[in-house]
Amino acid sequence: MSDSVKKAAFVAVVGRPSVGKSTLVNRLCGQKVAIVSAVPQTTRNAIRGIVNRSEGQLVFVDTPGRHGSERKLNRKLIAVSDRALEDVDITLYVLDASRVPGPEEEAVAVRLGAMAARTVAVVNKMDADGANYEQYRTFLRERLPGLDESHCFPISALKNNGLESLLTCLFSMAVEGQPFYPDDYYTDQDIHFRIAELIREKAINRLHEELPHALYVEVADAELIDLDESDTKKLWVRAFIIMERESQKAMVVGKGGAMIKAIRLAAQKDLNRIFDWKVELDLRVKSSPSWRHNDHLLSRLIDR
């Protein structure tokens, strides 16, 4: 390809919960773009990660896992995924080699049927015990017959295996065009959003049962402070972990404040890796009763 010819495309990353979509986007982008957790439906927004190469630019849109539930929060998450599918050039369908296809996989395949010609499928977690690539090749032939068989790849996002072949395929499907973002971007998330997401990741990975789905994070203040005349700066942040019930606050705080301290230090460590400034995090907990049923709040959290 001539150096003057560049390609560009938006790529929606879709699949049922916990197939490794966010891990894959992070690997492809070479940076932490999306938070990662074993808790299903950790991703609540359409997260953009950007890959810039000599061939051009791919913008990956990591979407919430598609899960069959009629809860209001889940319906909002499905709507985020549907909008992403309507607005992109290519669909990247992620499947989990370590699990047998079930009803959720069937539903995703049905949703992608009309766009199969512009879909690439990756069977992820090939490093896992019991990984079975052939069962998904059979599943895709039967349930997504419009998918080009050359557009199906076995990969391990965790081990970084098979991703070069995947990127080559995606760039071959992209059309000629100018990049959507400057070539030094790997995400377009604003600072407040990135801070809130990293804190949420650290919280949900330390809590249990229903608590991860019962919380969200709100950044109340973020101030860039000059420390000295050498242009050294500190980013001071005050944020709140907000629980659904007052009784849940104590579990987040922990005995003697141990849990909230662990969350704060882990989030602060990651934030110091991401940003060019020293980060100081003031983290607190409060409650917002039944926030998962508040349409206005859900729209603000999920549709941003």
C-alpha positions as a LaTeX table, in Angstrom:
\begin{tabular}{lrrr}
\hline
Residue & $x$ (\AA) & $y$ (\AA) & $z$ (\AA) \\
\hline
Met1 & 0.00 & 0.00 & 0.00 \\
Ser2 & 1.30 & 3.48 & $-0.81$ \\
Asp3 & 2.31 & 5.57 & 2.20 \\
Ser4 & $-0.07$ & 8.26 & 0.96 \\
Val5 & $-3.10$ & 5.95 & 1.11 \\
Lys6 & $-4.58$ & 5.69 & 4.60 \\
Lys7 & $-7.55$ & 3.76 & 5.87 \\
Ala8 & $-9.96$ & 4.59 & 8.71 \\
Ala9 & $-12.91$ & 2.84 & 10.33 \\
Phe10 & $-15.02$ & 2.68 & 13.47 \\
Val11 & $-15.24$ & $-0.88$ & 14.84 \\
Ala12 & $-17.95$ & $-1.90$ & 17.35 \\
Val13 & $-16.76$ & $-4.60$ & 19.78 \\
Val14 & $-19.78$ & $-6.68$ & 20.80 \\
Gly15 & $-20.62$ & $-9.92$ & 22.57 \\
Arg16 & $-22.28$ & $-11.27$ & 25.67 \\
Pro17 & $-20.87$ & $-10.30$ & 29.11 \\
Ser18 & $-17.45$ & $-11.53$ & 30.26 \\
Val19 & $-16.07$ & $-12.67$ & 26.89 \\
Gly20 & $-13.05$ & $-10.35$ & 27.22 \\
Lys21 & $-14.09$ & $-7.37$ & 25.08 \\
Ser22 & $-12.43$ & $-4.77$ & 27.30 \\
Thr23 & $-9.23$ & $-6.78$ & 27.68 \\
Leu24 & $-9.08$ & $-7.11$ & 23.90 \\
Val25 & $-9.55$ & $-3.36$ & 23.32 \\
Asn26 & $-6.81$ & $-2.57$ & 25.84 \\
Arg27 & $-4.43$ & $-5.00$ & 24.13 \\
Leu28 & $-5.16$ & $-3.66$ & 20.66 \\
Cys29 & $-4.65$ & $-0.06$ & 21.78 \\
Gly30 & $-1.56$ & $-0.83$ & 23.87 \\
Gln31 & $-2.97$ & 1.23 & 26.74 \\
Lys32 & $-5.57$ & 0.88 & 29.47 \\
Val33 & $-8.65$ & 2.28 & 27.77 \\
Ala34 & $-11.45$ & 0.20 & 29.31 \\
Ile35 & $-11.70$ & $-1.07$ & 32.88 \\
Val36 & $-11.60$ & $-4.84$ & 33.38 \\
Ser37 & $-13.33$ & $-7.07$ & 35.91 \\
Ala38 & $-14.64$ & $-10.62$ & 36.24 \\
Val39 & $-17.99$ & $-9.07$ & 37.21 \\
Pro40 & $-20.39$ & $-9.30$ & 34.22 \\
Gln41 & $-21.45$ & $-6.03$ & 32.59 \\
Thr42 & $-18.65$ & $-3.96$ & 34.06 \\
Thr43 & $-18.66$ & $-1.82$ & 30.90 \\
Arg44 & $-21.55$ & 0.67 & 31.00 \\
Asn45 & $-20.62$ & 3.04 & 28.19 \\
Ala46 & $-19.40$ & 2.91 & 24.61 \\
Ile47 & $-15.67$ & 3.24 & 25.30 \\
Arg48 & $-13.48$ & 4.35 & 22.39 \\
Gly49 & $-9.94$ & 3.05 & 21.97 \\
Ile50 & $-7.80$ & 4.21 & 19.05 \\
Val51 & $-5.19$ & 2.24 & 17.10 \\
Asn52 & $-2.84$ & 4.25 & 14.85 \\
Arg53 & $-0.59$ & 2.36 & 12.45 \\
Ser54 & 1.08 & 2.96 & 9.10 \\
Glu55 & $-2.07$ & 1.55 & 7.43 \\
Gly56 & $-4.29$ & 4.19 & 9.04 \\
Gln57 & $-6.56$ & 4.41 & 12.08 \\
Leu58 & $-9.09$ & 2.08 & 13.69 \\
Val59 & $-11.41$ & 3.38 & 16.41 \\
Phe60 & $-12.67$ & 0.51 & 18.56 \\
Val61 & $-15.95$ & 1.08 & 20.40 \\
Asp62 & $-16.11$ & $-1.26$ & 23.41 \\
Thr63 & $-19.78$ & $-1.86$ & 24.21 \\
Pro64 & $-21.62$ & $-3.26$ & 27.26 \\
Gly65 & $-22.17$ & $-7.02$ & 27.25 \\
Arg66 & $-25.47$ & $-8.06$ & 25.72 \\
His67 & $-27.40$ & $-9.85$ & 28.45 \\
Gly68 & $-31.01$ & $-11.07$ & 28.49 \\
Ser69 & $-32.52$ & $-9.13$ & 31.38 \\
Glu70 & $-35.45$ & $-6.73$ & 31.55 \\
Arg71 & $-33.99$ & $-4.61$ & 34.36 \\
Lys72 & $-33.91$ & $-0.92$ & 33.54 \\
Leu73 & $-30.13$ & $-0.68$ & 33.78 \\
Asn74 & $-29.66$ & $-3.63$ & 31.44 \\
Arg75 & $-32.11$ & $-2.20$ & 28.89 \\
Lys76 & $-30.07$ & 1.01 & 28.90 \\
Leu77 & $-26.85$ & $-0.95$ & 28.34 \\
Ile78 & $-28.36$ & $-2.86$ & 25.41 \\
Ala79 & $-29.45$ & 0.47 & 23.90 \\
Val80 & $-25.83$ & 1.69 & 24.12 \\
Ser81 & $-24.68$ & $-1.42$ & 22.24 \\
Asp82 & $-27.42$ & $-1.04$ & 19.60 \\
Arg83 & $-26.48$ & 2.59 & 18.92 \\
Ala84 & $-22.83$ & 1.63 & 18.50 \\
Leu85 & $-23.76$ & $-1.05$ & 15.96 \\
Glu86 & $-25.72$ & 1.49 & 13.92 \\
Asp87 & $-22.89$ & 4.03 & 13.82 \\
Val88 & $-19.83$ & 1.94 & 12.87 \\
Asp89 & $-18.20$ & 0.56 & 9.73 \\
Ile90 & $-17.18$ & $-2.89$ & 11.02 \\
Thr91 & $-18.45$ & $-5.16$ & 13.80 \\
Leu92 & $-16.02$ & $-7.22$ & 15.88 \\
Tyr93 & $-17.93$ & $-10.11$ & 17.48 \\
Val94 & $-16.12$ & $-11.58$ & 20.51 \\
Leu95 & $-16.90$ & $-15.11$ & 21.72 \\
Asp96 & $-15.54$ & $-17.13$ & 24.66 \\
Ala97 & $-13.81$ & $-20.39$ & 23.67 \\
Ser98 & $-14.02$ & $-21.73$ & 27.22 \\
Arg99 & $-17.84$ & $-21.81$ & 27.31 \\
Val100 & $-20.49$ & $-23.61$ & 25.31 \\
Pro101 & $-22.68$ & $-21.28$ & 23.18 \\
Gly102 & $-25.97$ & $-20.55$ & 24.93 \\
Pro103 & $-29.08$ & $-18.34$ & 24.63 \\
Glu104 & $-27.13$ & $-15.08$ & 25.01 \\
Glu105 & $-24.80$ & $-16.11$ & 22.16 \\
Glu106 & $-27.81$ & $-17.02$ & 20.03 \\
Ala107 & $-29.34$ & $-13.59$ & 20.65 \\
Val108 & $-26.14$ & $-11.76$ & 19.69 \\
Ala109 & $-25.82$ & $-13.79$ & 16.47 \\
Val110 & $-29.42$ & $-12.94$ & 15.54 \\
Arg111 & $-28.75$ & $-9.24$ & 16.15 \\
Leu112 & $-25.68$ & $-9.34$ & 13.88 \\
Gly113 & $-27.32$ & $-11.29$ & 11.06 \\
Ala114 & $-28.02$ & $-8.32$ & 8.80 \\
Met115 & $-24.45$ & $-7.01$ & 9.16 \\
Ala116 & $-22.59$ & $-10.33$ & 8.82 \\
Ala117 & $-20.77$ & $-9.25$ & 5.67 \\
Arg118 & $-19.05$ & $-6.46$ & 7.63 \\
Thr119 & $-18.41$ & $-8.59$ & 10.72 \\
Val120 & $-15.22$ & $-10.18$ & 12.04 \\
Ala121 & $-15.50$ & $-12.88$ & 14.71 \\
Val122 & $-12.82$ & $-13.67$ & 17.28 \\
Val123 & $-12.97$ & $-16.71$ & 19.53 \\
Asn124 & $-11.19$ & $-15.40$ & 22.62 \\
Lys125 & $-9.67$ & $-17.16$ & 25.65 \\
Met126 & $-7.95$ & $-19.84$ & 23.61 \\
Asp127 & $-5.44$ & $-20.03$ & 26.48 \\
Ala128 & $-8.16$ & $-21.22$ & 28.90 \\
Asp129 & $-8.66$ & $-24.81$ & 30.01 \\
Gly130 & $-11.25$ & $-26.53$ & 27.83 \\
Ala131 & $-11.04$ & $-23.92$ & 25.05 \\
Asn132 & $-12.86$ & $-25.22$ & 21.98 \\
Tyr133 & $-12.46$ & $-23.25$ & 18.77 \\
Glu134 & $-14.26$ & $-25.72$ & 16.50 \\
Gln135 & $-17.54$ & $-25.56$ & 18.44 \\
Tyr136 & $-17.69$ & $-21.84$ & 17.66 \\
Arg137 & $-16.76$ & $-22.33$ & 14.01 \\
Thr138 & $-19.75$ & $-24.66$ & 13.79 \\
Phe139 & $-21.94$ & $-22.23$ & 15.73 \\
Leu140 & $-21.01$ & $-19.35$ & 13.43 \\
Arg141 & $-21.63$ & $-21.37$ & 10.27 \\
Glu142 & $-25.11$ & $-22.25$ & 11.51 \\
Arg143 & $-26.16$ & $-19.03$ & 13.24 \\
Leu144 & $-24.28$ & $-16.40$ & 11.23 \\
Pro145 & $-24.04$ & $-17.91$ & 7.74 \\
Gly146 & $-23.30$ & $-14.57$ & 6.10 \\
Leu147 & $-19.96$ & $-14.34$ & 7.95 \\
Asp148 & $-16.93$ & $-14.84$ & 5.71 \\
Glu149 & $-15.01$ & $-17.81$ & 7.17 \\
Ser150 & $-11.73$ & $-15.98$ & 6.57 \\
His151 & $-13.00$ & $-13.37$ & 9.03 \\
Cys152 & $-12.92$ & $-15.74$ & 12.01 \\
Phe153 & $-9.85$ & $-15.91$ & 14.28 \\
Pro154 & $-8.81$ & $-17.84$ & 17.39 \\
Ile155 & $-7.14$ & $-15.44$ & 19.83 \\
Ser156 & $-6.07$ & $-14.88$ & 23.41 \\
Ala157 & $-6.38$ & $-11.21$ & 24.35 \\
Leu158 & $-4.85$ & $-11.99$ & 27.74 \\
Lys159 & $-1.74$ & $-13.59$ & 26.19 \\
Asn160 & $-1.66$ & $-11.20$ & 23.20 \\
Asn161 & $-1.94$ & $-14.09$ & 20.74 \\
Gly162 & $-3.49$ & $-13.79$ & 17.28 \\
Leu163 & $-4.01$ & $-10.04$ & 17.37 \\
Glu164 & $-1.75$ & $-9.13$ & 14.44 \\
Ser165 & $-3.77$ & $-11.28$ & 12.03 \\
Leu166 & $-6.94$ & $-9.71$ & 13.40 \\
Leu167 & $-5.66$ & $-6.16$ & 12.85 \\
Thr168 & $-4.53$ & $-7.01$ & 9.32 \\
Cys169 & $-8.03$ & $-8.25$ & 8.53 \\
Leu170 & $-9.72$ & $-5.18$ & 10.03 \\
Phe171 & $-7.50$ & $-2.77$ & 8.10 \\
Ser172 & $-8.21$ & $-4.70$ & 4.89 \\
Met173 & $-11.94$ & $-4.11$ & 5.49 \\
Ala174 & $-11.56$ & $-0.40$ & 6.31 \\
Val175 & $-12.11$ & 2.17 & 3.58 \\
Glu176 & $-9.71$ & 4.87 & 2.45 \\
Gly177 & $-10.12$ & 7.99 & 4.55 \\
Gln178 & $-8.58$ & 10.52 & 6.87 \\
Pro179 & $-8.08$ & 9.66 & 10.57 \\
Phe180 & $-10.81$ & 10.70 & 12.99 \\
Tyr181 & $-8.35$ & 11.62 & 15.76 \\
Pro182 & $-4.75$ & 12.91 & 15.99 \\
Asp183 & $-2.18$ & 10.13 & 15.73 \\
Asp184 & $-1.05$ & 10.52 & 19.37 \\
Tyr185 & $-4.54$ & 9.69 & 20.74 \\
Tyr186 & $-5.38$ & 6.24 & 22.12 \\
Thr187 & $-8.75$ & 7.28 & 23.59 \\
Asp188 & $-11.07$ & 10.29 & 23.54 \\
Gln189 & $-12.34$ & 9.96 & 27.13 \\
Asp190 & $-12.29$ & 13.12 & 29.23 \\
Ile191 & $-10.36$ & 13.27 & 32.51 \\
His192 & $-13.38$ & 13.06 & 34.82 \\
Phe193 & $-14.70$ & 9.98 & 33.06 \\
Arg194 & $-11.34$ & 8.17 & 33.14 \\
Ile195 & $-10.90$ & 8.90 & 36.84 \\
Ala196 & $-14.42$ & 7.71 & 37.70 \\
Glu197 & $-14.00$ & 4.51 & 35.68 \\
Leu198 & $-10.67$ & 3.59 & 37.28 \\
Ile199 & $-12.09$ & 4.09 & 40.76 \\
Arg200 & $-15.10$ & 1.97 & 39.83 \\
Glu201 & $-12.83$ & $-0.81$ & 38.57 \\
Lys202 & $-10.91$ & $-0.91$ & 41.85 \\
Ala203 & $-14.14$ & $-0.91$ & 43.85 \\
Ile204 & $-15.95$ & $-3.66$ & 41.97 \\
Asn205 & $-12.89$ & $-5.90$ & 41.98 \\
Arg206 & $-12.77$ & $-5.72$ & 45.78 \\
Leu207 & $-16.46$ & $-6.04$ & 46.58 \\
His208 & $-18.77$ & $-9.04$ & 46.23 \\
Glu209 & $-22.23$ & $-10.35$ & 45.45 \\
Glu210 & $-24.57$ & $-7.57$ & 44.27 \\
Leu211 & $-22.47$ & $-4.61$ & 45.43 \\
Pro212 & $-20.57$ & $-4.01$ & 42.15 \\
His213 & $-23.83$ & $-3.38$ & 40.30 \\
Ala214 & $-25.13$ & $-1.20$ & 43.13 \\
Leu215 & $-22.44$ & 1.48 & 42.82 \\
Tyr216 & $-21.32$ & 4.26 & 40.57 \\
Val217 & $-18.58$ & 6.88 & 40.93 \\
Glu218 & $-18.93$ & 10.63 & 40.74 \\
Val219 & $-15.97$ & 13.01 & 40.44 \\
Ala220 & $-16.96$ & 16.13 & 42.38 \\
Asp221 & $-13.78$ & 18.19 & 41.91 \\
Ala222 & $-10.54$ & 17.93 & 39.95 \\
Glu223 & $-7.95$ & 20.70 & 40.22 \\
Leu224 & $-4.50$ & 20.97 & 38.62 \\
Ile225 & $-2.15$ & 22.62 & 41.13 \\
Asp226 & 1.33 & 24.08 & 40.50 \\
Leu227 & 3.78 & 22.59 & 43.00 \\
Asp228 & 6.88 & 24.67 & 42.23 \\
Glu229 & 8.53 & 26.91 & 39.66 \\
Ser230 & 9.71 & 23.92 & 37.56 \\
Asp231 & 6.21 & 23.45 & 36.19 \\
Thr232 & 5.64 & 20.34 & 38.31 \\
Lys233 & 1.90 & 19.88 & 38.78 \\
Lys234 & $-0.41$ & 17.85 & 41.00 \\
Leu235 & $-3.91$ & 16.73 & 40.05 \\
Trp236 & $-6.07$ & 16.85 & 43.18 \\
Val237 & $-9.33$ & 14.92 & 42.89 \\
Arg238 & $-12.32$ & 14.52 & 45.19 \\
Ala239 & $-14.60$ & 11.64 & 44.21 \\
Phe240 & $-17.49$ & 9.70 & 45.73 \\
Ile241 & $-18.36$ & 6.03 & 45.49 \\
Ile242 & $-22.14$ & 6.12 & 45.55 \\
Met243 & $-24.09$ & 3.11 & 46.79 \\
Glu244 & $-27.74$ & 2.29 & 46.35 \\
Arg245 & $-28.49$ & 1.79 & 50.05 \\
Glu246 & $-27.20$ & 3.41 & 53.23 \\
Ser247 & $-26.48$ & $-0.03$ & 54.71 \\
Gln248 & $-23.96$ & $-0.76$ & 51.91 \\
Lys249 & $-21.67$ & 2.12 & 52.81 \\
Ala250 & $-20.07$ & 0.28 & 55.73 \\
Met251 & $-18.97$ & $-2.58$ & 53.45 \\
Val252 & $-17.26$ & $-0.13$ & 51.11 \\
Val253 & $-15.54$ & 1.70 & 53.95 \\
Gly254 & $-14.46$ & $-1.56$ & 55.62 \\
Lys255 & $-13.18$ & $-2.17$ & 59.12 \\
Gly256 & $-11.24$ & 0.87 & 60.28 \\
Gly257 & $-11.51$ & 2.32 & 56.76 \\
Ala258 & $-9.36$ & $-0.48$ & 55.29 \\
Met259 & $-11.48$ & $-1.13$ & 52.20 \\
Ile260 & $-11.88$ & 2.47 & 51.07 \\
Lys261 & $-8.16$ & 3.02 & 51.65 \\
Ala262 & $-7.28$ & 0.00 & 49.49 \\
Ile263 & $-9.57$ & 1.22 & 46.71 \\
Arg264 & $-8.14$ & 4.73 & 46.91 \\
Leu265 & $-4.49$ & 3.63 & 46.82 \\
Ala266 & $-5.06$ & 1.19 & 43.93 \\
Ala267 & $-6.92$ & 3.82 & 41.89 \\
Gln268 & $-4.33$ & 6.48 & 42.67 \\
Lys269 & $-1.53$ & 4.13 & 41.53 \\
Asp270 & $-3.20$ & 3.57 & 38.14 \\
Leu271 & $-4.01$ & 7.25 & 37.73 \\
Asn272 & $-0.37$ & 8.14 & 38.33 \\
Arg273 & 0.58 & 5.77 & 35.50 \\
Ile274 & $-1.94$ & 7.29 & 33.09 \\
Phe275 & $-1.57$ & 11.02 & 33.71 \\
Asp276 & 1.50 & 13.23 & 33.43 \\
Trp277 & 0.88 & 14.72 & 36.88 \\
Lys278 & 1.15 & 13.41 & 40.41 \\
Val279 & $-2.40$ & 12.47 & 41.45 \\
Glu280 & $-3.80$ & 12.93 & 44.95 \\
Leu281 & $-7.19$ & 11.29 & 45.44 \\
Asp282 & $-9.69$ & 12.16 & 48.17 \\
Leu283 & $-12.22$ & 9.31 & 48.06 \\
Arg284 & $-15.45$ & 9.12 & 50.04 \\
Val285 & $-18.68$ & 7.08 & 50.13 \\
Lys286 & $-22.32$ & 8.16 & 50.14 \\
Ser287 & $-25.69$ & 6.70 & 49.19 \\
Ser288 & $-28.28$ & 7.51 & 46.54 \\
Pro289 & $-31.39$ & 5.39 & 47.13 \\
Ser290 & $-32.61$ & 3.37 & 44.12 \\
Trp291 & $-30.34$ & 5.17 & 41.67 \\
Arg292 & $-30.63$ & 2.26 & 39.20 \\
His293 & $-34.29$ & 3.20 & 38.69 \\
Asn294 & $-33.61$ & 6.91 & 38.13 \\
Asp295 & $-34.01$ & 7.55 & 34.38 \\
His296 & $-32.34$ & 10.95 & 34.48 \\
Leu297 & $-29.29$ & 9.64 & 36.35 \\
Leu298 & $-28.99$ & 6.51 & 34.17 \\
Ser299 & $-29.03$ & 8.67 & 31.06 \\
Arg300 & $-26.31$ & 10.90 & 32.51 \\
Leu301 & $-24.12$ & 7.93 & 33.51 \\
Ile302 & $-24.61$ & 5.72 & 30.46 \\
Asp303 & $-25.37$ & 8.03 & 27.54 \\
Arg304 & $-22.40$ & 10.34 & 28.03 \\
\hline
\end{tabular}
